[in-house]
Amino acid sequence: MSTIHQFPEKLAVLKLAAGADVPEWAESSSLFSITASSTETSLVCAGRSVPTKVPGDRGLTGFTLADPATSGTAGVLVDLLTPLAEDGVSIHVLTTFTNVWVLVPATEVERATEAWRRRGHAVEPAPVA
């Protein structure tokens, strides 16, 4: 199976207005992403400076595959997400060019890691860059 890396900092997934600019308080961390659609702008950033009035999910832990080359493999999302769905773990999923990111609420990290381990995945701290 796969090795999954767990990142230490807490992330936030936020909903901004359609066409919104990146706010000054948005800080990058292991993951920083802006996704815009016709109805919203979503921002994934470090959670430490996010104003409480901004709607979104805070206190998320990021996980990626240790070998990004496997992210494009057929069935990789099924392998990563099925154990979490079976255990009722809430998630946000984001893909970059080379990685699949699974964001899990801090309160559910232990359940998520145990679900992955039961399926044969290893979960390890992400290497320090």
matplotlib code that plots the C-alpha trace (Angstrom):
import matplotlib.pyplot as plt

x = [0.0, 1.0, 2.8, 0.8, 2.6, 0.9, 1.7, 2.0, 0.4, -3.4, -5.0, -8.3, -10.6, -12.5, -15.3, -14.8, -17.1, -16.9, -14.0, -12.5, -8.8, -6.5, -6.7, -3.7, -4.1, -3.9, -0.6, 1.0, 2.0, 2.5, -0.5, -1.8, -4.5, -7.0, -9.8, -12.3, -15.6, -18.5, -20.1, -17.2, -13.6, -12.2, -8.9, -6.8, -4.2, -2.6, -5.3, -3.4, -4.4, -7.9, -10.5, -13.3, -15.9, -14.7, -16.9, -15.1, -13.5, -10.6, -8.2, -7.6, -4.6, -3.2, -2.1, -0.5, 1.0, 4.7, 5.3, 3.6, 4.0, 1.3, -1.3, -2.3, -2.7, -6.1, -8.0, -5.7, -8.6, -10.7, -7.8, -7.4, -11.1, -12.9, -11.5, -12.4, -15.9, -16.5, -15.4, -17.5, -14.5, -15.3, -12.8, -11.8, -9.9, -7.7, -5.4, -2.4, -0.4, 1.5, -0.3, -3.6, -4.3, -6.8, -7.7, -9.1, -10.5, -8.0, -10.6, -10.8, -7.0, -6.7, -9.7, -8.4, -4.9, -6.3, -8.6, -5.7, -3.5, -6.2, -6.1, -2.4, -1.2, 1.6, 1.1, 4.2, 5.1, 5.9, 9.7, 10.8, 11.8]
y = [0.0, 3.7, 5.8, 8.9, 12.0, 14.0, 17.8, 19.5, 22.9, 23.5, 24.6, 26.3, 26.0, 29.3, 30.6, 34.1, 36.0, 35.3, 37.3, 38.1, 39.1, 37.1, 38.8, 40.2, 37.9, 34.7, 33.0, 30.1, 26.9, 23.4, 24.1, 27.4, 27.3, 29.6, 28.1, 30.4, 29.5, 31.7, 31.5, 31.6, 31.9, 29.2, 29.6, 27.0, 28.5, 28.4, 28.8, 30.9, 34.4, 33.8, 36.2, 34.4, 36.1, 34.4, 31.3, 28.0, 25.0, 25.5, 23.2, 20.9, 18.6, 18.0, 14.6, 13.7, 10.6, 10.3, 9.3, 12.0, 9.9, 7.6, 10.5, 10.1, 6.3, 4.9, 4.3, 6.3, 8.4, 5.4, 3.8, 7.0, 8.0, 4.7, 3.9, 7.4, 7.2, 3.9, 5.4, 8.6, 10.9, 14.3, 15.6, 18.2, 16.9, 19.0, 18.0, 19.8, 18.9, 16.2, 15.6, 14.6, 16.4, 15.1, 17.6, 16.1, 18.0, 17.8, 16.1, 13.2, 12.7, 9.7, 8.0, 8.8, 7.5, 4.3, 3.8, 4.1, 1.8, -0.9, -0.8, -1.3, 2.3, 3.7, 7.2, 9.2, 12.8, 14.8, 15.4, 18.8, 20.8]
z = [0.0, 0.3, 2.8, 3.7, 5.1, 7.9, 8.1, 11.5, 11.0, 11.2, 7.9, 7.1, 4.1, 3.7, 1.5, 0.2, -2.2, -5.9, -7.4, -4.0, -3.8, -1.5, 1.9, 3.6, 6.6, 4.4, 5.3, 3.4, 5.0, 3.7, 1.4, 0.0, -2.6, -4.2, -6.2, -7.9, -9.5, -10.7, -7.3, -4.8, -4.1, -1.8, 0.0, 1.8, 4.0, 7.4, 10.0, 12.5, 11.3, 9.9, 11.3, 13.1, 11.0, 7.8, 7.0, 6.7, 8.3, 10.6, 12.5, 9.6, 9.3, 5.8, 4.5, 1.1, -0.4, 0.2, -3.4, -5.5, -8.6, -7.3, -7.1, -10.7, -10.5, -11.2, -8.0, -5.7, -4.4, -3.8, -1.8, 0.3, 0.8, 1.2, 4.7, 5.8, 4.4, 6.1, 9.4, 8.9, 8.8, 7.3, 4.8, 2.2, -0.9, -3.1, -5.9, -7.2, -10.3, -8.4, -5.1, -3.7, -0.4, 2.1, 4.9, 8.0, 11.1, 14.0, 16.1, 13.6, 12.8, 15.0, 13.5, 10.0, 10.6, 12.2, 9.2, 6.8, 8.9, 9.0, 5.2, 5.1, 4.6, 6.7, 8.2, 9.0, 9.8, 6.7, 6.3, 7.3, 4.2]

ax = plt.figure().add_subplot(projection="3d")
ax.plot(x, y, z, "-o")
ax.set_aspect("equal")
plt.show()
